[in-house]
């Protein structure tokens, strides 16, 4: 395994067939050619915390000379992030949570059905759901729509290659909650859990985790399941109640395009 961090290892699993990873000694370069605007798909991953900020930014500019953002991550180490203060960086800390067995799947909420997207229109509906959630979080609707169209097109390619599956809870033809899962024999990674605002606090996330987890463990019974959530966030508390436990916390520094 290239990474010490389980979170980064499953990030690589999520990007199977889409990203390349080049080991350059003291750092790893991740590149996603089809998605240059995917910040965390085009980053530099540092192997220790000895690299100065100036050198790290130089490594990034060499690796991604056309990028308008800067994205740095650390593999298995907790960096001193004080040096980023006042320089336009956002520090992101995510908890990597794990589970070694399927969890009990609660009954689906009344009026909803669980299934993968089956048509072009279904996939477009997932883009719409993702955009709705992203705009709530402050993303630009036009720029983020372009990004999501590329993201979901590549997710659809991954599904067609048997690398995983995408699932949604549907109210008729409208997706109200969705998540993806990528897997191999050793790892299962749940990805991008999203719920429409009007359907939150109804147990949809727990229902998805239970039913999709059952599907995934049916294919990889000896695997470790992984989900990543914002440190100390509400989503992480839901996952812990479902049986996930903390494995590690990973840190990233992101400077958005100006």
SEDREN-592011 format. One record per atom (N, C-alpha, C, O): z, x, y. Coordinates in steps of 0.2 Angstrom, whole numbers, padded with zeros to 4 digits, always signed. Example, Ala and Ser with C-alpha at 12.3 -4.5 7.8 and 13.67 -1.06 7.14 Angstrom:
+0039+0066-0028/+0039+0062-0022/+0039+0066-0016/+0042+0071-0017/+0035+0064-0011/+0036+0068-0005/+0039+0064+0000/+0040+0067+0006/
***
This chain:
+0000+0004-0006/+0000+0000+0000/+0000+0004+0006/+0004+0009+0007/-0004+0003+0011/-0005+0007+0017/+0001+0006+0022/+0003+0011+0025/+0004+0001+0021/+0010-0001+0026/+0017-0001+0023/+0017-0003+0017/+0022+0002+0026/+0029+0001+0024/+0031-0006+0026/+0035-0008+0022/+0029-0009+0031/+0031-0015+0033/+0028-0021+0029/+0022-0021+0029/+0032-0025+0026/+0029-0031+0022/+0025-0035+0027/+0020-0038+0025/+0028-0036+0033/+0024-0040+0038/+0017-0038+0040/+0012-0042+0040/+0017-0031+0041/+0010-0029+0042/+0005-0029+0036/-0001-0030+0036/+0008-0028+0030/+0004-0028+0024/+0001-0035+0023/-0004-0036+0021/+0005-0040+0025/+0003-0047+0024/-0002-0049+0030/-0006-0053+0029/-0001-0046+0036/-0006-0046+0041/-0013-0044+0039/-0018-0047+0040/-0013-0038+0035/-0019-0036+0032/-0022-0040+0027/-0028-0041+0027/-0017-0044+0023/-0020-0049+0018/-0023-0054+0022/-0028-0057+0020/-0020-0057+0027/-0023-0062+0031/-0030-0060+0034/-0034-0065+0035/-0031-0054+0035/-0037-0052+0038/-0042-0049+0033/-0047-0045+0035/-0041-0051+0027/-0045-0048+0021/-0053-0050+0022/-0054-0056+0024/-0057-0045+0022/-0064-0046+0023/-0066-0046+0030/-0072-0047+0031/-0061-0046+0035/-0063-0047+0042/-0061-0040+0046/-0065-0038+0050/-0055-0037+0044/-0053-0031+0048/-0054-0025+0044/-0054-0025+0038/-0055-0020+0047/-0055-0013+0044/-0048-0009+0046/-0046-0011+0052/-0046-0005+0042/-0040-0001+0044/-0041+0006+0042/-0043+0008+0037/-0041+0010+0048/-0042+0017+0047/-0036+0021+0048/-0033+0021+0054/-0034+0025+0043/-0028+0029+0044/-0030+0036+0048/-0034+0040+0045/-0027+0037+0054/-0028+0043+0058/-0022+0047+0058/-0021+0050+0064/-0018+0048+0053/-0013+0052+0053/-0006+0049+0056/-0002+0047+0052/-0005+0050+0062/+0001+0047+0065/+0000+0039+0067/+0005+0036+0069/-0006+0037+0066/-0007+0030+0068/-0013+0027+0063/-0016+0030+0060/-0013+0020+0063/-0018+0016+0060/-0022+0012+0065/-0019+0009+0069/-0028+0012+0064/-0032+0008+0069/-0035+0002+0065/-0038+0003+0060/-0033-0004+0068/-0036-0010+0065/-0042-0012+0070/-0041-0013+0076/-0047-0014+0067/-0053-0017+0070/-0056-0023+0067/-0057-0023+0061/-0058-0028+0071/-0061-0034+0068/-0067-0035+0072/-0067-0038+0077/-0073-0032+0069/-0079-0032+0073/-0082-0039+0075/-0084-0039+0081/-0081-0044+0071/-0083-0051+0073/-0079-0054+0078/-0081-0059+0081/-0073-0052+0080/-0068-0055+0084/-0065-0050+0089/-0059-0048+0088/-0069-0047+0093/-0066-0042+0098/-0061-0045+0103/-0057-0041+0106/-0061-0051+0104/-0056-0054+0108/-0049-0056+0104/-0045-0059+0107/-0049-0055+0098/-0043-0056+0094/-0038-0050+0095/-0039-0045+0092/-0033-0051+0099/-0029-0045+0101/-0026-0042+0096/-0026-0035+0095/-0023-0046+0091/-0019-0043+0086/-0024-0041+0080/-0021-0038+0075/-0030-0042+0080/-0035-0040+0076/-0038-0033+0078/-0042-0030+0074/-0037-0031+0084/-0040-0025+0087/-0034-0021+0090/-0032-0022+0096/-0030-0017+0086/-0024-0014+0089/-0023-0007+0086/-0027-0005+0082/-0018-0004+0088/-0016+0002+0085/-0009+0002+0083/-0005-0001+0086/-0008+0004+0076/-0002+0003+0073/+0001+0010+0072/-0001+0014+0069/+0007+0011+0076/+0010+0018+0076/+0015+0018+0070/+0019+0014+0068/+0015+0024+0067/+0019+0026+0061/+0027+0028+0063/+0031+0027+0058/+0028+0030+0069/+0035+0031+0071/+0035+0030+0078/+0031+0028+0082/+0041+0031+0081/+0042+0030+0088/+0042+0036+0092/+0045+0036+0098/+0039+0042+0090/+0039+0048+0094/+0033+0048+0099/+0033+0052+0103/+0029+0044+0098/+0023+0044+0102/+0024+0041+0109/+0027+0036+0109/+0023+0045+0114/+0024+0042+0121/+0020+0036+0123/+0014+0035+0119/+0021+0033+0128/+0017+0027+0130/+0011+0029+0132/+0005+0026+0130/+0010+0035+0136/+0004+0037+0138/-0001+0039+0133/-0007+0038+0133/+0002+0043+0128/-0002+0045+0122/-0004+0038+0118/-0010+0038+0116/+0000+0033+0117/-0001+0027+0113/-0007+0024+0117/-0012+0021+0114/-0007+0023+0123/-0012+0020+0127/-0019+0024+0126/-0024+0021+0126/-0018+0031+0126/-0024+0035+0125/-0027+0034+0118/-0033+0033+0117/-0023+0033+0113/-0025+0032+0106/-0029+0025+0106/-0034+0024+0103/-0026+0020+0110/-0029+0014+0109/-0036+0014+0113/-0041+0011+0110/-0036+0017+0119/-0043+0017+0122/-0048+0021+0118/-0054+0019+0119/-0046+0026+0114/-0051+0029+0110/-0053+0025+0104/-0059+0025+0102/-0048+0021+0101/-0050+0017+0096/-0054+0011+0098/-0058+0009+0094/-0052+0008+0104/-0056+0002+0106/-0058+0003+0113/-0055+0000+0118/-0063+0007+0114/-0065+0008+0121/-0068+0003+0125/-0068+0003+0131/-0070-0003+0122/-0072-0009+0126/-0067-0014+0127/-0068-0019+0130/-0061-0013+0124/-0056-0018+0124/-0053-0019+0131/-0053-0014+0135/-0052-0025+0133/-0049-0026+0140/-0041-0028+0139/-0038-0028+0144/-0039-0027+0133/-0032-0028+0131/-0029-0022+0128/-0033-0017+0127/-0022-0021+0128/-0019-0016+0124/-0014-0019+0119/-0010-0023+0121/-0015-0018+0113/-0010-0020+0108/-0008-0015+0103/-0012-0011+0100/-0001-0014+0103/+0002-0008+0099/+0007-0012+0095/+0011-0016+0097/+0007-0009+0089/+0012-0011+0084/+0016-0005+0080/+0013+0000+0081/+0021-0006+0077/+0025-0001+0074/+0026-0003+0067/+0028-0008+0065/+0025+0002+0062/+0025+0001+0055/+0032+0003+0052/+0033+0009+0051/+0036-0002+0051/+0043+0000+0048/+0048+0003+0052/+0053+0006+0050/+0047+0004+0059/+0052+0007+0063/+0053+0002+0069/+0048-0002+0071/+0059+0002+0072/+0060-0002+0078/+0060+0003+0084/+0064+0007+0085/+0055+0001+0088/+0053+0006+0094/+0058+0005+0100/+0061-0001+0100/+0059+0010+0104/+0062+0009+0110/+0058+0006+0115/+0053+0009+0118/+0058-0001+0117/+0054-0004+0121/+0055-0004+0129/+0052-0007+0133/+0061+0000+0130/+0062+0000+0137/+0057+0003+0142/+0056+0002+0148/+0053+0008+0139/+0048+0012+0142/+0042+0007+0144/+0038+0009+0148/+0042+0001+0142/+0036-0004+0143/+0038-0008+0149/+0034-0012+0152/+0045-0008+0152/+0047-0012+0157/+0043-0011+0163/+0042-0005+0165/+0041-0017+0166/+0037-0016+0173/+0030-0014+0173/+0027-0012+0178/+0027-0013+0167/+0021-0010+0166/+0016-0016+0163/+0010-0014+0161/+0018-0022+0164/+0013-0027+0162/+0013-0029+0154/+0008-0033+0152/+0017-0026+0150/+0017-0028+0143/+0022-0033+0141/+0027-0034+0145/+0020-0037+0136/+0024-0042+0133/+0027-0039+0127/+0023-0037+0123/+0033-0040+0126/+0036-0037+0119/+0037-0043+0115/+0040-0048+0116/+0034-0043+0109/+0035-0048+0104/+0039-0046+0098/+0037-0040+0095/+0044-0049+0096/+0047-0048+0090/+0047-0054+0085/+0048-0060+0087/+0045-0052+0079/+0044-0058+0074/+0048-0056+0068/+0048-0050+0066/+0051-0061+0065/+0055-0061+0059/+0050-0062+0053/+0046-0066+0053/+0050-0057+0049/+0047-0058+0042/+0051-0061+0037/+0056-0058+0035/+0050-0067+0035/+0054-0070+0030/+0051-0071+0023/+0045-0071+0023/+0055-0070+0018/+0052-0070+0011/+0055-0075+0007/+0061-0078+0008/+0052-0077+0001/+0054-0081-0004/+0051-0079-0010/+0045-0077-0010/+0054-0080-0016/+0052-0078-0022/+0050-0083-0027/+0049-0082-0033/+0051-0089-0025/+0050-0095-0029/+0047-0101-0025/+0048-0101-0019/+0044-0106-0029/+0042-0112-0025/+0048-0116-0023/+0053-0116-0027/+0047-0119-0018/+0053-0124-0015/+0051-0131-0017/+0045-0133-0018/+0056-0135-0017/+0055-0142-0019/+0051-0145-0013/+0052-0144-0007/+0046-0149-0015/+0041-0152-0011/+0043-0159-0009/+0044-0163-0014/+0045-0160-0003/+0047-0167-0001/+0042-0172-0001/+0036-0170-0001/+0043-0178-0002/+0038-0183-0001/+0034-0183+0005/+0037-0181+0010/+0028-0184+0005/+0024-0184+0011/+0026-0190+0015/+0027-0195+0013/+0026-0189+0022/+0027-0194+0026/+0023-0200+0025/+0017-0199+0024/+0025-0206+0026/+0021-0212+0025/+0015-0212+0030/+0015-0210+0036/+0009-0214+0027/+0003-0214+0031/-0001-0208+0031/-0006-0208+0034/+0002-0202+0028/-0002-0196+0029/-0004-0194+0022/-0001-0195+0017/-0010-0190+0022/-0012-0187+0016/-0013-0180+0017/-0014-0177+0022/-0012-0176+0011/-0013-0169+0011/-0019-0167+0008/-0020-0168+0002/-0023-0163+0011/-0029-0160+0008/-0032-0154+0012/-0030-0154+0018/-0037-0150+0009/-0040-0145+0013/-0046-0148+0017/-0048-0154+0016/-0048-0145+0022/-0054-0147+0026/-0060-0147+0021/-0061-0143+0017/-0064-0153+0022/-0069-0153+0017/-0076-0153+0020/-0081-0153+0017/-0077-0154+0027/-0083-0155+0030/-0083-0151+0037/-0078-0148+0039/-0089-0150+0039/-0089-0147+0046/-0085-0150+0051/-0082-0147+0055/-0085-0157+0051/-0081-0161+0056/-0073-0159+0055/-0070-0159+0059/-0071-0159+0048/-0064-0157+0047/-0062-0150+0050/-0057-0150+0053/-0067-0145+0049/-0065-0139+0052/-0065-0139+0060/-0061-0136+0063/-0069-0143+0063/-0069-0144+0070/-0063-0147+0072/-0060-0145+0077/-0060-0152+0068/-0054-0155+0070/-0048-0150+0070/-0044-0151+0074/-0048-0145+0065/-0043-0140+0065/-0043-0136+0071/-0038-0134+0074/-0049-0134+0073/-0050-0131+0080/-0047-0135+0085/-0043-0132+0090/-0048-0141+0086/-0046-0145+0091/-0038-0146+0091/-0035-0145+0096/-0035-0146+0085/-0028-0146+0084/-0025-0139+0087/-0020-0139+0090/-0028-0134+0084/-0026-0127+0087/-0026-0126+0094/-0022-0123+0097/-0032-0129+0097/-0032-0129+0105/-0027-0133+0108/-0024-0131+0113/-0026-0139+0105/-0021-0143+0109/-0014-0139+0109/-0010-0139+0114/-0012-0136+0103/-0006-0133+0103/-0006-0126+0107/-0001-0125+0111/-0012-0123+0108/-0012-0117+0112/-0012-0118+0119/-0008-0115+0123/-0015-0124+0121/-0014-0126+0128/-0007-0127+0130/-0005-0126+0136/-0003-0131+0126/+0004-0132+0127/+0007-0125+0128/+0012-0125+0132/+0005-0120+0125/+0009-0114+0125/+0006-0110+0131/+0008-0104+0132/+0001-0112+0135/-0001-0109+0141/-0007-0105+0141/-0009-0102+0146/-0011-0106+0135/-0017-0103+0135/-0023-0106+0139/-0023-0112+0140/-0028-0102+0141/-0033-0105+0145/-0038-0109+0140/-0040-0107+0135/-0039-0116+0141/-0042-0120+0137/-0050-0118+0135/-0052-0118+0129/-0053-0115+0140/-0060-0113+0139/-0060-0106+0135/-0064-0106+0130/-0057-0101+0137/-0057-0095+0133/-0054-0096+0127/-0056-0093+0122/-0048-0099+0126/-0045-0100+0119/-0049-0104+0114/-0049-0103+0108/-0053-0109+0117/-0058-0113+0113/-0063-0108+0109/-0064-0109+0104/-0066-0103+0113/-0071-0099+0111/-0067-0094+0105/-0070-0093+0100/-0061-0092+0107/-0058-0088+0102/-0056-0092+0095/-0057-0089+0090/-0054-0098+0096/-0053-0102+0090/-0059-0104+0086/-0058-0104+0080/-0064-0105+0089/-0070-0106+0085/-0072-0100+0081/-0074-0101+0075/-0071-0094+0083/-0073-0088+0079/-0067-0087+0074/-0069-0086+0068/-0061-0089+0075/-0055-0088+0071/-0057-0093+0065/-0056-0091+0059/-0058-0099+0066/-0059-0104+0061/-0065-0103+0057/-0065-0104+0051/-0070-0100+0060/-0076-0099+0056/-0075-0093+0051/-0077-0094+0045/-0071-0088+0053/-0069-0083+0048/-0064-0085+0043/-0065-0083+0037/-0060-0090+0045/-0055-0093+0040/-0059-0097+0035/-0058-0096+0029/-0064-0100+0037/-0069-0104+0032/-0072-0099+0027/-0073-0101+0021/-0074-0094+0030/-0078-0089+0026/-0073-0086+0020/-0074-0085+0015/-0067-0085+0022/-0062-0082+0018/-0060-0087+0012/-0060-0085+0006/-0060-0094+0014/-0059-0099+0009/-0065-0099+0004/-0064-0100-0002/-0071-0098+0007/-0077-0098+0002/-0077-0093-0002/-0080-0093-0008/-0073-0087-0001/-0073-0081-0005/-0067-0081-0010/-0066-0077-0014/-0063-0087-0010/-0058-0087-0014/-0052-0083-0012/-0047-0082-0017/-0051-0081-0006/-0045-0077-0004/-0039-0082-0002/-0034-0079-0001/-0040-0088-0001/-0035-0092+0000/-0037-0099+0002/-0043-0101-0001/-0033-0103+0005/-0035-0110+0007/-0032-0112+0013/-0027-0110+0015/-0035-0117+0017/-0032-0120+0022/-0030-0128+0021/-0034-0131+0017/-0025-0130+0023/-0022-0137+0021/-0020-0140+0028/-0019-0137+0033/-0021-0147+0028/-0019-0151+0033/-0016-0157+0031/-0018-0160+0025/-0011-0160+0035/-0009-0167+0034/-0013-0171+0038/-0014-0170+0044/-0016-0176+0036/-0021-0180+0039/-0018-0188+0040/-0016-0191+0036/-0019-0190+0046/-0018-0197+0048/-0025-0200+0048/-0029-0200+0054/-0028-0203+0043/-0035-0204+0042/-0039-0198+0043/-0039-0194+0038/-0043-0198+0048/-0048-0192+0048/-0045-0187+0053/-0049-0182+0055/-0039-0188+0056/-0036-0183+0061/-0031-0179+0058/-0026-0181+0055/-0032-0172+0059/-0026-0168+0056/-0020-0168+0061/-0021-0167+0067/-0014-0169+0059/-0009-0169+0063/-0004-0163+0062/+0000-0161+0066/-0005-0159+0056/-0001-0153+0055/-0006-0149+0050/-0009-0152+0046/-0006-0142+0051/-0010-0138+0047/-0007-0132+0045/-0002-0129+0049/-0009-0128+0040/-0007-0121+0039/-0012-0118+0034/-0015-0122+0030/-0012-0112+0034/-0016-0108+0029/-0012-0104+0025/-0006-0103+0026/-0015-0102+0019/-0012-0097+0015/-0017-0093+0012/-0022-0095+0009/-0015-0086+0012/-0019-0081+0009/-0015-0077+0004/-0009-0077+0005/-0018-0075-0002/-0014-0073-0007/-0018-0068-0012/-0024-0068-0012/-0014-0064-0015/-0016-0060-0021/-0011-0061-0026/-0006-0065-0026/-0011-0056-0031/-0006-0057-0037/+0001-0055-0034/+0006-0058-0037/+0001-0051-0029/+0008-0049-0027/+0011-0052-0021/+0017-0053-0020/+0007-0055-0017/+0009-0057-0010/+0006-0064-0009/+0000-0065-0010/+0010-0068-0006/+0007-0075-0003/+0009-0075+0004/+0015-0074+0006/+0004-0076+0009/+0006-0076+0016/+0004-0083+0019/-0002-0085+0019/+0009-0087+0021/+0008-0093+0024/+0006-0091+0032/+0009-0086+0034/+0002-0095+0035/-0001-0093+0041/-0002-0099+0046/-0005-0104+0044/+0000-0098+0052/-0002-0102+0057/-0001-0109+0056/-0005-0114+0056/+0006-0111+0056/+0008-0118+0055/+0008-0121+0062/+0011-0119+0067/+0005-0127+0062/+0004-0130+0069/+0005-0138+0068/+0002-0140+0063/+0008-0141+0072/+0009-0148+0072/+0008-0151+0079/+0010-0149+0084/+0004-0157+0079/+0003-0161+0085/+0009-0163+0088/+0014-0165+0084/+0010-0163+0094/+0016-0164+0098/+0019-0171+0096/+0025-0171+0095/+0015-0176+0095/+0017-0183+0094/+0020-0183+0087/+0023-0189+0085/+0019-0178+0082/+0021-0179+0075/+0027-0174+0074/+0028-0173+0068/+0029-0171+0079/+0035-0166+0077/+0041-0169+0076/+0043-0175+0078/+0046-0165+0073/+0052-0168+0071/+0052-0174+0066/+0056-0178+0066/+0047-0173+0061/+0046-0178+0056/+0046-0175+0049/+0045-0179+0044/+0048-0169+0049/+0048-0166+0042/+0041-0163+0040/+0040-0162+0034/+0036-0163+0044/+0029-0161+0042/+0029-0154+0040/+0026-0153+0035/+0032-0150+0043/+0032-0143+0042/+0035-0142+0035/+0032-0138+0031/+0041-0145+0033/+0044-0144+0027/+0039-0147+0021/+0039-0144+0016/+0036-0152+0023/+0032-0155+0018/+0026-0150+0016/+0024-0149+0010/+0023-0148+0021/+0017-0143+0020/+0020-0137+0016/+0017-0135+0012/+0025-0134+0018/+0028-0128+0015/+0029-0129+0007/+0027-0125+0003/+0032-0135+0006/+0033-0137-0001/+0027-0138-0005/+0026-0135-0011/+0022-0142-0003/+0016-0143-0006/+0011-0137-0007/+0009-0136-0012/+0010-0134-0001/+0006-0128-0001/+0009-0123-0005/+0005-0119-0008/+0016-0122-0004/+0019-0117-0008/+0018-0118-0016/+0017-0113-0019/+0019-0124-0018/+0018-0125-0025/+0011-0124-0027/+0010-0121-0033/+0006-0125-0023/-0001-0123-0024/-0002-0116-0025/-0005-0113-0030/+0001-0112-0020/+0000-0105-0020/+0004-0101-0026/+0001-0097-0029/+0010-0103-0027/+0014-0101-0033/+0011-0102-0040/+0011-0099-0045/+0007-0108-0040/+0003-0110-0046/-0002-0105-0047/-0004-0104-0053/-0005-0101-0042/-0010-0096-0043/-0007-0089-0044/-0010-0085-0047/-0002-0088-0041/+0002-0081-0041/+0009-0082-0042/+0013-0081-0037/+0011-0084-0048/+0018-0086-0050/+0023-0080-0049/+0029-0081-0048/+0021-0074-0049/+0025-0068-0048/+0025-0065-0041/+0028-0060-0040/+0022-0068-0037/+0021-0065-0030/+0027-0067-0026/+0031-0071-0027/+0028-0063-0020/+0033-0064-0015/+0029-0068-0009/+0024-0066-0007/+0032-0073-0007/+0029-0077-0002/+0032-0075+0005/+0038-0073+0005/+0028-0074+0010/+0030-0072+0016/+0027-0076+0022/+0022-0079+0021/+0032-0078+0027/+0030-0081+0033/+0033-0077+0038/+0038-0075+0038/+0029-0077+0044/+0031-0074+0050/+0033-0079+0056/+0029-0083+0057/+0038-0078+0059/+0040-0082+0064/+0043-0079+0070/+0046-0073+0069/+0042-0081+0076/+0046-0078+0082/+0053-0077+0081/+0057-0082+0079/+0056-0071+0082/+0063-0070+0081/+0067-0075+0084/+0066-0076+0090/+0072-0078+0081/+0077-0083+0083/+0073-0089+0086/+0076-0093+0090/+0067-0090+0084/+0064-0097+0086/+0065-0102+0082/+0068-0102+0076/+0063-0108+0084/+0065-0115+0080/+0061-0115+0073/+0064-0117+0069/+0055-0112+0073/+0051-0112+0067/+0055-0108+0062/+0055-0110+0056/+0058-0102+0064/+0061-0098+0059/+0067-0102+0056/+0069-0101+0050/+0070-0106+0060/+0076-0110+0057/+0074-0115+0052/+0077-0116+0047/+0068-0118+0053/+0065-0122+0048/+0064-0119+0042/+0065-0121+0036/+0061-0113+0042/+0059-0109+0036/+0065-0107+0032/+0065-0107+0026/+0070-0105+0036/+0077-0103+0033/+0080-0109+0029/+0082-0108+0023/+0080-0115+0032/+0082-0121+0029/+0078-0122+0022/+0081-0125+0018/+0072-0120+0022/+0068-0121+0016/+0069-0116+0011/+0067-0117+0005/+0073-0111+0012/+0075-0106+0007/+0072-0099+0009/+0074-0094+0005/+0069-0098+0014/+0066-0091+0016/+0072-0087+0018/+0077-0090+0022/+0072-0080+0017/+0077-0076+0020/+0074-0070+0024/+0068-0069+0023/+0078-0067+0028/+0075-0062+0033/+0074-0056+0029/+0079-0053+0025/+0068-0053+0029/+0066-0046+0026/+0066-0041+0031/+0069-0035+0030/+0063-0042+0037/+0063-0037+0042/+0061-0040+0049/+0059-0046+0049/+0061-0037+0054/+0059-0039+0061/+0054-0034+0063/+0055-0028+0063/+0048-0036+0065/+0043-0032+0067/+0042-0033+0075/+0042-0038+0078/+0040-0027+0078/+0039-0027+0085/+0032-0025+0087/+0029-0021+0084/+0029-0028+0093/+0023-0027+0095/+0023-0027+0103/+0028-0030+0106/+0019-0023+0106/+0018-0023+0113/+0011-0025+0115/+0007-0022+0113/+0011-0030+0119/+0004-0033+0121/+0003-0033+0129/+0007-0035+0132/-0002-0030+0131/-0005-0031+0138/-0011-0035+0138/-0016-0033+0135/-0010-0041+0141/-0016-0045+0141/-0022-0043+0145/-0020-0039+0150/-0028-0045+0144/-0033-0044+0149/-0031-0046+0156/-0028-0051+0157/-0033-0042+0161/-0032-0044+0168/-0037-0048+0171/-0037-0050+0176/
***
